[in-house]
Amino acid sequence: MAYHNIIFDLDGTLIDSARITGAILDQMLADRGVDETADRAVIKAMDAVGGVAMIAAVLGPHSADPAADLDEFRRRHRIVEVPQDVLFSGVAAALDELAVRGVGMAICSNKPQGLCEKILGDLGIDRHFAGIFGSAPDRPRKPDPASALLALEALGGTAAATLFCGDSAIDVATAEAAGLRACLVEWGYGTAHARTLHPGLPVLGDMSDLFARVHAGQT
């Protein structure tokens, strides 16, 4: 059966968000007089978890109150300029082509709802998505399937005809909980770890690989 819809994770799948996160945390450290930069490897490793845990891991001893620092980070994030080249290679062209082919698309992310909307809007790709579902106070985070099921509803599709494309074990667990098949992107932050847990999952070497997989149902 051909896949007619794709639900995408955002960070580490479509965008290299560690660049934005790192720049904001670097500035926070500098403003505190700390002569260090945020470790990008830690940012990427903690990306799928996010939230207070990521802030605590990245800022370490320079964060006396990770929850307060998360609030500060998000305040800065809401006003920071989104680099137009933060999209991974081939993403923009692939989204354009998928839209032309009539493939329904949605976003399912653990990034706060407002930041998802800002980033996608600033990049000019929000028009491609029937629904954008980030984290919200009344919505459990992935791997709970709530956001994925909302995305599926927005697409008006069925689980059997929808593919979940992500970069982490959390994405795979989310897809499974929602009754969806999953694939990973080779360039993803958490893909290597996810592959050790799910060695049989397909991995996209390029965004254009989706064309055949979606329309031929090759998962």
VOGU-3710 file (C-alpha; in Angstrom, 3 decimals, decimal comma):
1> mayhniifdl> 0,000/0,000/0,000  1,279/3,459/-0,906  1,791/6,046/1,825  -0,202/9,190/1,213  0,896/11,152/4,292  4,091/11,821/6,238  4,356/13,034/9,823  7,752/14,633/10,443  9,695/15,234/13,598  11,318/18,691/13,489
11> dgtlidsari> 14,622/18,994/15,377  17,365/16,794/13,988  15,094/15,616/11,186  14,178/18,694/9,154  16,287/21,358/10,859  19,734/21,517/12,438  18,279/23,081/15,569  21,441/22,471/17,614  22,912/25,502/15,849  20,184/27,759/17,238
21> tgaildqmla> 20,180/26,110/20,665  23,953/26,346/20,918  24,059/30,011/19,947  21,432/30,924/22,563  23,126/28,939/25,332  26,524/30,398/24,377  25,084/33,867/24,893  23,520/32,874/28,201  26,893/31,590/29,401  28,673/34,712/28,178
31> drgvdetadr> 26,164/36,935/29,964  27,051/35,081/33,180  30,739/35,690/32,664  31,443/32,057/31,808  34,298/31,637/29,334  32,900/28,424/27,830  30,615/27,436/24,978  27,768/24,965/25,029  28,821/21,466/24,015  27,095/20,760/20,695
41> avikamdavg> 27,503/17,009/21,122  25,585/17,142/24,407  22,919/19,339/22,821  22,412/16,815/20,033  22,435/13,860/22,420  19,771/15,500/24,597  17,714/16,955/21,757  14,968/14,339/21,739  14,555/14,680/25,514  14,754/18,476/25,566
51> gvamiaavlg> 13,320/20,637/28,324  14,840/20,969/31,778  16,930/17,816/31,341  18,701/19,248/28,289  19,373/22,592/29,969  20,759/20,870/33,064  22,998/18,607/30,981  24,365/21,379/28,760  24,815/24,172/31,326  25,907/21,811/34,098
61> phsadpaadl> 27,369/23,679/37,094  26,528/27,006/35,458  22,816/26,418/36,011  21,588/26,839/39,555  17,951/26,521/38,476  17,489/24,577/35,213  13,740/25,247/35,131  14,298/29,009/35,324  17,085/28,746/32,763  14,746/26,862/30,444
71> defrrrhriv> 12,267/29,722/30,705  15,048/32,193/29,874  16,199/30,044/26,968  12,699/29,938/25,513  12,237/33,696/25,927  15,411/34,262/23,940  14,417/31,635/21,383  11,126/33,413/20,677  12,945/36,515/19,440  16,095/35,059/17,899
81> evpqdvlfsg> 16,504/35,181/14,138  16,177/31,787/12,470  19,007/31,223/9,936  17,567/30,392/6,549  20,167/27,663/6,053  19,184/25,797/9,237  17,210/23,330/7,122  19,150/20,163/6,409  20,288/19,671/2,825  17,498/18,781/0,438
91> vaaaldelav> 14,654/19,419/2,876  13,147/22,487/1,207  13,197/20,955/-2,265  11,791/17,649/-1,007  8,906/19,337/0,817  8,080/21,316/-2,323  8,076/18,156/-4,423  6,033/16,152/-1,936  3,448/18,940/-1,887  3,290/18,947/-5,683
101> rgvgmaicsn> 2,713/15,200/-5,616  -0,187/15,649/-3,208  1,428/14,077/-0,172  -0,122/15,277/3,095  2,390/16,448/5,698  2,318/17,344/9,390  4,753/18,069/12,226  4,975/16,186/15,534  7,617/17,643/17,858  8,537/17,986/21,518
111> kpqglcekil> 9,567/21,592/20,889  7,036/24,065/22,341  4,124/24,792/20,016  4,927/28,474/19,625  8,558/27,817/18,724  7,568/25,197/16,140  5,246/27,696/14,497  7,840/30,488/14,618  10,644/28,425/13,100  8,533/26,924/10,331
121> gdlgidrhfa> 6,998/30,316/9,581  10,356/32,107/9,523  11,659/29,460/7,123  8,596/29,837/4,912  7,724/26,139/4,976  4,750/26,181/7,348  2,421/26,231/4,328  3,300/22,606/3,614  1,829/21,232/6,835  -1,802/20,402/7,492
131> gifgsapdrp> -1,028/20,481/11,201  1,865/21,533/13,433  1,857/19,859/16,835  4,524/20,737/19,377  4,474/20,440/23,118  1,790/22,283/25,070  0,671/22,346/28,718  -2,404/20,243/27,942  -0,592/17,836/25,622  1,752/15,028/26,743
141> rkpdpasall> 5,164/14,887/25,139  6,410/12,166/22,820  6,624/9,184/23,072  3,022/9,558/24,151  1,122/9,266/20,840  -1,207/12,241/21,482  0,564/14,662/19,135  0,984/12,037/16,423  -2,708/11,169/16,616  -3,622/14,863/16,363
151> alealggtaa> -1,378/15,113/13,312  -3,052/12,069/11,785  -6,447/13,635/12,402  -5,340/16,910/10,792  -4,188/14,974/7,745  -7,515/13,188/7,509  -5,632/9,984/6,845  -5,342/6,489/8,196  -2,467/5,020/10,157  -1,855/2,451/7,422
161> atlfcgdsai> -1,386/5,196/4,814  0,842/7,418/6,962  4,588/7,266/7,561  6,369/8,799/10,572  9,791/10,233/9,715  12,126/11,035/12,602  15,605/10,716/14,053  15,334/9,167/17,507  14,194/6,197/19,527  11,536/8,501/20,983
171> dvataeaagl> 10,187/9,091/17,471  10,083/5,360/16,799  8,266/4,724/20,082  5,807/7,510/19,258  5,083/6,027/15,861  4,568/2,558/17,318  2,225/3,892/20,005  0,166/5,646/17,317  0,051/2,560/15,104  2,303/4,104/12,432
181> raclvewgyg> 5,264/2,759/10,499  8,480/4,715/11,007  11,642/5,586/9,137  14,780/7,423/10,233  16,979/10,046/8,567  20,663/9,208/8,261  21,762/12,687/9,366  19,613/12,743/12,502  20,995/13,507/15,943  19,649/10,321/17,500
191> tahartlhpg> 19,605/8,033/14,487  22,677/5,972/15,441  21,192/5,150/18,833  17,757/4,434/17,374  19,291/2,031/14,856  20,894/-0,017/17,633  17,445/-0,468/19,164  15,591/-0,912/15,864  18,109/-2,318/13,356  15,433/-3,245/10,833
201> lpvlgdmsdl> 14,049/0,257/10,329  14,618/1,945/6,970  17,003/4,897/6,972  16,790/7,705/4,439  20,147/8,684/2,965  18,576/11,727/1,347  15,224/13,475/1,613  14,492/12,548/-1,992  14,399/8,897/-0,892  10,942/9,689/0,461
211> farvhagqt> 9,510/9,956/-3,043  9,907/6,258/-3,727  9,148/5,144/-0,210  5,935/7,106/0,046  4,555/6,375/-3,368  5,687/2,780/-3,513  5,031/2,060/0,154  8,608/0,866/0,624  9,111/0,831/4,354
//
